[in-house]
Amino acid sequence: MSCEHLVCAQCAHPVIEGRCPLCRANRERMHNHGFAGLSPALIALLLIVLLFVTLLIERLSGV
């Protein structure tokens, strides 16, 4: 969901314009996705890479 078509309940202007504090806060909240600003796809990719590295280390150590 994007804020391009949302209208602010406080100032009745598009949220994307950020005319009032509520608009700016909601725009910021909607544009920050995932953990620490990372996208969910990037987090999933990092977890997959971590899994493969763990399996590689386990295989090389002979445990």
PyMOL Python script that loads the backbone (N, CA, C, O; Angstrom):
from pymol import cmd

cmd.read_pdbstr("""\
ATOM      1  N   MET A   1       0.846  -1.171   0.000  1.00  0.00           N
ATOM      2  CA  MET A   1       0.000   0.000   0.000  1.00  0.00           C
ATOM      3  C   MET A   1       0.892   1.234   0.000  1.00  0.00           C
ATOM      4  O   MET A   1       1.906   1.282   0.695  1.00  0.00           O
ATOM      5  N   SER A   2       0.504   2.221  -0.780  1.00  0.00           N
ATOM      6  CA  SER A   2       1.275   3.458  -0.819  1.00  0.00           C
ATOM      7  C   SER A   2       0.414   4.609  -0.320  1.00  0.00           C
ATOM      8  O   SER A   2      -0.805   4.493  -0.201  1.00  0.00           O
ATOM      9  N   CYS A   3       1.072   5.706  -0.035  1.00  0.00           N
ATOM     10  CA  CYS A   3       0.340   6.861   0.490  1.00  0.00           C
ATOM     11  C   CYS A   3      -0.042   7.846  -0.604  1.00  0.00           C
ATOM     12  O   CYS A   3      -0.508   8.945  -0.304  1.00  0.00           O
ATOM     13  N   GLU A   4       0.147   7.473  -1.871  1.00  0.00           N
ATOM     14  CA  GLU A   4      -0.148   8.383  -2.971  1.00  0.00           C
ATOM     15  C   GLU A   4      -1.625   8.747  -3.056  1.00  0.00           C
ATOM     16  O   GLU A   4      -1.961   9.875  -3.417  1.00  0.00           O
ATOM     17  N   HIS A   5      -2.512   7.806  -2.727  1.00  0.00           N
ATOM     18  CA  HIS A   5      -3.939   8.035  -2.892  1.00  0.00           C
ATOM     19  C   HIS A   5      -4.670   8.228  -1.567  1.00  0.00           C
ATOM     20  O   HIS A   5      -5.897   8.323  -1.551  1.00  0.00           O
ATOM     21  N   LEU A   6      -3.940   8.288  -0.466  1.00  0.00           N
ATOM     22  CA  LEU A   6      -4.573   8.461   0.838  1.00  0.00           C
ATOM     23  C   LEU A   6      -4.798   9.940   1.130  1.00  0.00           C
ATOM     24  O   LEU A   6      -3.985  10.791   0.769  1.00  0.00           O
ATOM     25  N   VAL A   7      -5.905  10.225   1.782  1.00  0.00           N
ATOM     26  CA  VAL A   7      -6.230  11.605   2.164  1.00  0.00           C
ATOM     27  C   VAL A   7      -6.186  11.692   3.686  1.00  0.00           C
ATOM     28  O   VAL A   7      -6.736  10.836   4.379  1.00  0.00           O
ATOM     29  N   CYS A   8      -5.537  12.719   4.198  1.00  0.00           N
ATOM     30  CA  CYS A   8      -5.385  12.915   5.631  1.00  0.00           C
ATOM     31  C   CYS A   8      -6.723  13.325   6.259  1.00  0.00           C
ATOM     32  O   CYS A   8      -7.442  14.157   5.706  1.00  0.00           O
ATOM     33  N   ALA A   9      -7.046  12.748   7.393  1.00  0.00           N
ATOM     34  CA  ALA A   9      -8.285  13.081   8.091  1.00  0.00           C
ATOM     35  C   ALA A   9      -8.182  14.431   8.797  1.00  0.00           C
ATOM     36  O   ALA A   9      -9.200  15.052   9.101  1.00  0.00           O
ATOM     37  N   GLN A  10      -6.964  14.885   9.059  1.00  0.00           N
ATOM     38  CA  GLN A  10      -6.791  16.146   9.782  1.00  0.00           C
ATOM     39  C   GLN A  10      -6.811  17.361   8.850  1.00  0.00           C
ATOM     40  O   GLN A  10      -7.489  18.347   9.138  1.00  0.00           O
ATOM     41  N   CYS A  11      -6.082  17.299   7.750  1.00  0.00           N
ATOM     42  CA  CYS A  11      -5.990  18.480   6.882  1.00  0.00           C
ATOM     43  C   CYS A  11      -6.710  18.307   5.543  1.00  0.00           C
ATOM     44  O   CYS A  11      -6.824  19.267   4.782  1.00  0.00           O
ATOM     45  N   ALA A  12      -7.197  17.104   5.244  1.00  0.00           N
ATOM     46  CA  ALA A  12      -7.950  16.792   4.021  1.00  0.00           C
ATOM     47  C   ALA A  12      -7.127  16.979   2.749  1.00  0.00           C
ATOM     48  O   ALA A  12      -7.687  17.252   1.688  1.00  0.00           O
ATOM     49  N   HIS A  13      -5.805  16.837   2.844  1.00  0.00           N
ATOM     50  CA  HIS A  13      -4.927  16.895   1.678  1.00  0.00           C
ATOM     51  C   HIS A  13      -4.285  15.515   1.506  1.00  0.00           C
ATOM     52  O   HIS A  13      -4.299  14.708   2.435  1.00  0.00           O
ATOM     53  N   PRO A  14      -3.730  15.242   0.334  1.00  0.00           N
ATOM     54  CA  PRO A  14      -3.051  13.952   0.139  1.00  0.00           C
ATOM     55  C   PRO A  14      -1.895  13.767   1.125  1.00  0.00           C
ATOM     56  O   PRO A  14      -1.120  14.689   1.376  1.00  0.00           O
ATOM     57  N   VAL A  15      -1.800  12.575   1.669  1.00  0.00           N
ATOM     58  CA  VAL A  15      -0.754  12.276   2.660  1.00  0.00           C
ATOM     59  C   VAL A  15       0.632  12.431   2.049  1.00  0.00           C
ATOM     60  O   VAL A  15       1.573  12.822   2.740  1.00  0.00           O
ATOM     61  N   ILE A  16       0.768  12.131   0.767  1.00  0.00           N
ATOM     62  CA  ILE A  16       2.069  12.208   0.105  1.00  0.00           C
ATOM     63  C   ILE A  16       2.660  13.617   0.153  1.00  0.00           C
ATOM     64  O   ILE A  16       3.880  13.777   0.110  1.00  0.00           O
ATOM     65  N   GLU A  17       1.800  14.647   0.243  1.00  0.00           N
ATOM     66  CA  GLU A  17       2.290  16.025   0.301  1.00  0.00           C
ATOM     67  C   GLU A  17       2.872  16.380   1.662  1.00  0.00           C
ATOM     68  O   GLU A  17       3.731  17.257   1.750  1.00  0.00           O
ATOM     69  N   GLY A  18       2.421  15.715   2.728  1.00  0.00           N
ATOM     70  CA  GLY A  18       2.963  15.961   4.062  1.00  0.00           C
ATOM     71  C   GLY A  18       2.743  17.371   4.564  1.00  0.00           C
ATOM     72  O   GLY A  18       3.673  17.982   5.089  1.00  0.00           O
ATOM     73  N   ARG A  19       1.550  17.904   4.420  1.00  0.00           N
ATOM     74  CA  ARG A  19       1.270  19.287   4.806  1.00  0.00           C
ATOM     75  C   ARG A  19       1.140  19.482   6.313  1.00  0.00           C
ATOM     76  O   ARG A  19       1.442  20.565   6.816  1.00  0.00           O
ATOM     77  N   CYS A  20       0.700  18.462   7.042  1.00  0.00           N
ATOM     78  CA  CYS A  20       0.550  18.611   8.496  1.00  0.00           C
ATOM     79  C   CYS A  20       1.413  17.551   9.193  1.00  0.00           C
ATOM     80  O   CYS A  20       1.890  16.623   8.540  1.00  0.00           O
ATOM     81  N   PRO A  21       1.619  17.678  10.512  1.00  0.00           N
ATOM     82  CA  PRO A  21       2.443  16.696  11.233  1.00  0.00           C
ATOM     83  C   PRO A  21       1.912  15.264  11.123  1.00  0.00           C
ATOM     84  O   PRO A  21       2.693  14.315  11.061  1.00  0.00           O
ATOM     85  N   LEU A  22       0.599  15.110  11.101  1.00  0.00           N
ATOM     86  CA  LEU A  22       0.015  13.769  10.980  1.00  0.00           C
ATOM     87  C   LEU A  22       0.335  13.163   9.616  1.00  0.00           C
ATOM     88  O   LEU A  22       0.670  11.982   9.526  1.00  0.00           O
ATOM     89  N   CYS A  23       0.234  13.958   8.563  1.00  0.00           N
ATOM     90  CA  CYS A  23       0.592  13.487   7.220  1.00  0.00           C
ATOM     91  C   CYS A  23       2.051  13.051   7.168  1.00  0.00           C
ATOM     92  O   CYS A  23       2.365  11.974   6.660  1.00  0.00           O
ATOM     93  N   ARG A  24       2.933  13.879   7.690  1.00  0.00           N
ATOM     94  CA  ARG A  24       4.359  13.561   7.649  1.00  0.00           C
ATOM     95  C   ARG A  24       4.669  12.299   8.439  1.00  0.00           C
ATOM     96  O   ARG A  24       5.475  11.478   8.003  1.00  0.00           O
ATOM     97  N   ALA A  25       4.040  12.136   9.595  1.00  0.00           N
ATOM     98  CA  ALA A  25       4.284  10.945  10.421  1.00  0.00           C
ATOM     99  C   ALA A  25       3.791   9.685   9.717  1.00  0.00           C
ATOM    100  O   ALA A  25       4.483   8.667   9.710  1.00  0.00           O
ATOM    101  N   ASN A  26       2.604   9.748   9.127  1.00  0.00           N
ATOM    102  CA  ASN A  26       2.070   8.578   8.439  1.00  0.00           C
ATOM    103  C   ASN A  26       2.851   8.258   7.171  1.00  0.00           C
ATOM    104  O   ASN A  26       3.054   7.089   6.844  1.00  0.00           O
ATOM    105  N   ARG A  27       3.284   9.278   6.466  1.00  0.00           N
ATOM    106  CA  ARG A  27       4.103   9.046   5.270  1.00  0.00           C
ATOM    107  C   ARG A  27       5.404   8.359   5.656  1.00  0.00           C
ATOM    108  O   ARG A  27       5.828   7.415   4.991  1.00  0.00           O
ATOM    109  N   GLU A  28       6.035   8.822   6.719  1.00  0.00           N
ATOM    110  CA  GLU A  28       7.270   8.218   7.209  1.00  0.00           C
ATOM    111  C   GLU A  28       7.036   6.772   7.636  1.00  0.00           C
ATOM    112  O   GLU A  28       7.838   5.890   7.326  1.00  0.00           O
ATOM    113  N   ARG A  29       5.948   6.533   8.341  1.00  0.00           N
ATOM    114  CA  ARG A  29       5.638   5.181   8.816  1.00  0.00           C
ATOM    115  C   ARG A  29       5.397   4.230   7.657  1.00  0.00           C
ATOM    116  O   ARG A  29       5.810   3.071   7.714  1.00  0.00           O
ATOM    117  N   MET A  30       4.741   4.694   6.615  1.00  0.00           N
ATOM    118  CA  MET A  30       4.424   3.834   5.476  1.00  0.00           C
ATOM    119  C   MET A  30       5.649   3.550   4.619  1.00  0.00           C
ATOM    120  O   MET A  30       5.708   2.515   3.955  1.00  0.00           O
ATOM    121  N   HIS A  31       6.616   4.441   4.624  1.00  0.00           N
ATOM    122  CA  HIS A  31       7.800   4.236   3.798  1.00  0.00           C
ATOM    123  C   HIS A  31       8.897   3.468   4.519  1.00  0.00           C
ATOM    124  O   HIS A  31       9.872   3.069   3.882  1.00  0.00           O
ATOM    125  N   ASN A  32       8.777   3.250   5.798  1.00  0.00           N
ATOM    126  CA  ASN A  32       9.735   2.435   6.546  1.00  0.00           C
ATOM    127  C   ASN A  32       9.147   1.052   6.731  1.00  0.00           C
ATOM    128  O   ASN A  32       8.267   0.841   7.566  1.00  0.00           O
ATOM    129  N   HIS A  33       9.645   0.111   5.938  1.00  0.00           N
ATOM    130  CA  HIS A  33       9.143  -1.253   5.985  1.00  0.00           C
ATOM    131  C   HIS A  33      10.205  -2.163   6.576  1.00  0.00           C
ATOM    132  O   HIS A  33      11.401  -1.878   6.516  1.00  0.00           O
ATOM    133  N   GLY A  34       9.743  -3.256   7.146  1.00  0.00           N
ATOM    134  CA  GLY A  34      10.667  -4.271   7.609  1.00  0.00           C
ATOM    135  C   GLY A  34      11.418  -3.893   8.863  1.00  0.00           C
ATOM    136  O   GLY A  34      11.089  -2.919   9.540  1.00  0.00           O
ATOM    137  N   PHE A  35      12.430  -4.678   9.157  1.00  0.00           N
ATOM    138  CA  PHE A  35      13.249  -4.507  10.344  1.00  0.00           C
ATOM    139  C   PHE A  35      14.400  -3.585  10.021  1.00  0.00           C
ATOM    140  O   PHE A  35      15.139  -3.824   9.066  1.00  0.00           O
ATOM    141  N   ALA A  36      14.561  -2.548  10.793  1.00  0.00           N
ATOM    142  CA  ALA A  36      15.660  -1.582  10.654  1.00  0.00           C
ATOM    143  C   ALA A  36      15.669  -0.923   9.280  1.00  0.00           C
ATOM    144  O   ALA A  36      16.733  -0.590   8.758  1.00  0.00           O
ATOM    145  N   GLY A  37      14.495  -0.733   8.693  1.00  0.00           N
ATOM    146  CA  GLY A  37      14.402  -0.083   7.400  1.00  0.00           C
ATOM    147  C   GLY A  37      14.692  -0.980   6.219  1.00  0.00           C
ATOM    148  O   GLY A  37      14.694  -0.507   5.082  1.00  0.00           O
ATOM    149  N   LEU A  38      14.937  -2.269   6.447  1.00  0.00           N
ATOM    150  CA  LEU A  38      15.201  -3.202   5.359  1.00  0.00           C
ATOM    151  C   LEU A  38      13.892  -3.766   4.832  1.00  0.00           C
ATOM    152  O   LEU A  38      12.938  -3.961   5.585  1.00  0.00           O
ATOM    153  N   SER A  39      13.857  -4.022   3.552  1.00  0.00           N
ATOM    154  CA  SER A  39      12.651  -4.593   2.962  1.00  0.00           C
ATOM    155  C   SER A  39      12.514  -6.061   3.375  1.00  0.00           C
ATOM    156  O   SER A  39      13.520  -6.716   3.649  1.00  0.00           O
ATOM    157  N   PRO A  40      11.302  -6.580   3.423  1.00  0.00           N
ATOM    158  CA  PRO A  40      11.107  -7.989   3.782  1.00  0.00           C
ATOM    159  C   PRO A  40      11.828  -8.945   2.829  1.00  0.00           C
ATOM    160  O   PRO A  40      12.300  -9.997   3.261  1.00  0.00           O
ATOM    161  N   ALA A  41      11.919  -8.602   1.555  1.00  0.00           N
ATOM    162  CA  ALA A  41      12.621  -9.461   0.601  1.00  0.00           C
ATOM    163  C   ALA A  41      14.114  -9.527   0.927  1.00  0.00           C
ATOM    164  O   ALA A  41      14.722 -10.593   0.834  1.00  0.00           O
ATOM    165  N   LEU A  42      14.698  -8.408   1.304  1.00  0.00           N
ATOM    166  CA  LEU A  42      16.110  -8.385   1.657  1.00  0.00           C
ATOM    167  C   LEU A  42      16.365  -9.161   2.944  1.00  0.00           C
ATOM    168  O   LEU A  42      17.385  -9.842   3.059  1.00  0.00           O
ATOM    169  N   ILE A  43      15.472  -9.073   3.898  1.00  0.00           N
ATOM    170  CA  ILE A  43      15.602  -9.844   5.141  1.00  0.00           C
ATOM    171  C   ILE A  43      15.532 -11.334   4.838  1.00  0.00           C
ATOM    172  O   ILE A  43      16.311 -12.110   5.391  1.00  0.00           O
ATOM    173  N   ALA A  44      14.611 -11.748   3.965  1.00  0.00           N
ATOM    174  CA  ALA A  44      14.506 -13.161   3.595  1.00  0.00           C
ATOM    175  C   ALA A  44      15.780 -13.625   2.895  1.00  0.00           C
ATOM    176  O   ALA A  44      16.267 -14.724   3.163  1.00  0.00           O
ATOM    177  N   LEU A  45      16.318 -12.807   2.009  1.00  0.00           N
ATOM    178  CA  LEU A  45      17.555 -13.153   1.320  1.00  0.00           C
ATOM    179  C   LEU A  45      18.708 -13.302   2.307  1.00  0.00           C
ATOM    180  O   LEU A  45      19.499 -14.238   2.190  1.00  0.00           O
ATOM    181  N   LEU A  46      18.817 -12.407   3.263  1.00  0.00           N
ATOM    182  CA  LEU A  46      19.866 -12.493   4.273  1.00  0.00           C
ATOM    183  C   LEU A  46      19.734 -13.757   5.123  1.00  0.00           C
ATOM    184  O   LEU A  46      20.737 -14.378   5.474  1.00  0.00           O
ATOM    185  N   LEU A  47      18.509 -14.134   5.450  1.00  0.00           N
ATOM    186  CA  LEU A  47      18.298 -15.369   6.212  1.00  0.00           C
ATOM    187  C   LEU A  47      18.687 -16.604   5.407  1.00  0.00           C
ATOM    188  O   LEU A  47      19.249 -17.548   5.962  1.00  0.00           O
ATOM    189  N   ILE A  48      18.399 -16.610   4.118  1.00  0.00           N
ATOM    190  CA  ILE A  48      18.778 -17.739   3.265  1.00  0.00           C
ATOM    191  C   ILE A  48      20.290 -17.833   3.153  1.00  0.00           C
ATOM    192  O   ILE A  48      20.853 -18.926   3.230  1.00  0.00           O
ATOM    193  N   VAL A  49      20.949 -16.702   2.972  1.00  0.00           N
ATOM    194  CA  VAL A  49      22.416 -16.694   2.906  1.00  0.00           C
ATOM    195  C   VAL A  49      23.003 -17.183   4.228  1.00  0.00           C
ATOM    196  O   VAL A  49      23.967 -17.949   4.229  1.00  0.00           O
ATOM    197  N   LEU A  50      22.440 -16.753   5.339  1.00  0.00           N
ATOM    198  CA  LEU A  50      22.909 -17.199   6.647  1.00  0.00           C
ATOM    199  C   LEU A  50      22.739 -18.714   6.804  1.00  0.00           C
ATOM    200  O   LEU A  50      23.610 -19.383   7.362  1.00  0.00           O
ATOM    201  N   LEU A  51      21.637 -19.246   6.320  1.00  0.00           N
ATOM    202  CA  LEU A  51      21.404 -20.689   6.368  1.00  0.00           C
ATOM    203  C   LEU A  51      22.462 -21.438   5.572  1.00  0.00           C
ATOM    204  O   LEU A  51      23.019 -22.422   6.060  1.00  0.00           O
ATOM    205  N   PHE A  52      22.748 -20.989   4.355  1.00  0.00           N
ATOM    206  CA  PHE A  52      23.751 -21.659   3.533  1.00  0.00           C
ATOM    207  C   PHE A  52      25.148 -21.555   4.134  1.00  0.00           C
ATOM    208  O   PHE A  52      25.915 -22.516   4.070  1.00  0.00           O
ATOM    209  N   VAL A  53      25.486 -20.428   4.706  1.00  0.00           N
ATOM    210  CA  VAL A  53      26.793 -20.279   5.358  1.00  0.00           C
ATOM    211  C   VAL A  53      26.895 -21.223   6.555  1.00  0.00           C
ATOM    212  O   VAL A  53      27.933 -21.849   6.771  1.00  0.00           O
ATOM    213  N   THR A  54      25.819 -21.323   7.327  1.00  0.00           N
ATOM    214  CA  THR A  54      25.804 -22.235   8.472  1.00  0.00           C
ATOM    215  C   THR A  54      25.969 -23.679   8.020  1.00  0.00           C
ATOM    216  O   THR A  54      26.731 -24.433   8.626  1.00  0.00           O
ATOM    217  N   LEU A  55      25.268 -24.072   6.967  1.00  0.00           N
ATOM    218  CA  LEU A  55      25.401 -25.440   6.445  1.00  0.00           C
ATOM    219  C   LEU A  55      26.803 -25.695   5.912  1.00  0.00           C
ATOM    220  O   LEU A  55      27.344 -26.785   6.098  1.00  0.00           O
ATOM    221  N   LEU A  56      27.395 -24.712   5.255  1.00  0.00           N
ATOM    222  CA  LEU A  56      28.756 -24.854   4.736  1.00  0.00           C
ATOM    223  C   LEU A  56      29.764 -25.026   5.877  1.00  0.00           C
ATOM    224  O   LEU A  56      30.642 -25.885   5.803  1.00  0.00           O
ATOM    225  N   ILE A  57      29.641 -24.225   6.913  1.00  0.00           N
ATOM    226  CA  ILE A  57      30.553 -24.318   8.053  1.00  0.00           C
ATOM    227  C   ILE A  57      30.378 -25.665   8.751  1.00  0.00           C
ATOM    228  O   ILE A  57      31.360 -26.286   9.158  1.00  0.00           O
ATOM    229  N   GLU A  58      29.145 -26.112   8.890  1.00  0.00           N
ATOM    230  CA  GLU A  58      28.897 -27.406   9.519  1.00  0.00           C
ATOM    231  C   GLU A  58      29.510 -28.531   8.696  1.00  0.00           C
ATOM    232  O   GLU A  58      30.098 -29.454   9.260  1.00  0.00           O
ATOM    233  N   ARG A  59      29.387 -28.471   7.400  1.00  0.00           N
ATOM    234  CA  ARG A  59      29.927 -29.519   6.517  1.00  0.00           C
ATOM    235  C   ARG A  59      31.458 -29.513   6.539  1.00  0.00           C
ATOM    236  O   ARG A  59      32.080 -30.575   6.541  1.00  0.00           O
ATOM    237  N   LEU A  60      32.064 -28.326   6.556  1.00  0.00           N
ATOM    238  CA  LEU A  60      33.515 -28.239   6.569  1.00  0.00           C
ATOM    239  C   LEU A  60      34.113 -28.646   7.917  1.00  0.00           C
ATOM    240  O   LEU A  60      35.229 -29.163   7.965  1.00  0.00           O
ATOM    241  N   SER A  61      33.396 -28.421   8.990  1.00  0.00           N
ATOM    242  CA  SER A  61      33.925 -28.766  10.308  1.00  0.00           C
ATOM    243  C   SER A  61      33.759 -30.251  10.615  1.00  0.00           C
ATOM    244  O   SER A  61      34.417 -30.765  11.520  1.00  0.00           O
ATOM    245  N   GLY A  62      32.895 -30.951   9.880  1.00  0.00           N
ATOM    246  CA  GLY A  62      32.731 -32.391  10.052  1.00  0.00           C
ATOM    247  C   GLY A  62      31.892 -32.762  11.264  1.00  0.00           C
ATOM    248  O   GLY A  62      32.015 -33.875  11.776  1.00  0.00           O
ATOM    249  N   VAL A  63      31.058 -31.871  11.727  1.00  0.00           N
ATOM    250  CA  VAL A  63      30.214 -32.171  12.896  1.00  0.00           C
ATOM    251  C   VAL A  63      29.021 -32.980  12.489  1.00  0.00           C
ATOM    252  O   VAL A  63      28.195 -33.330  13.332  1.00  0.00           O
TER     253      VAL A  63
END
""", "prot")
cmd.dss("prot")
cmd.show_as("cartoon", "prot")
cmd.util.cbc("prot")
cmd.orient("prot")
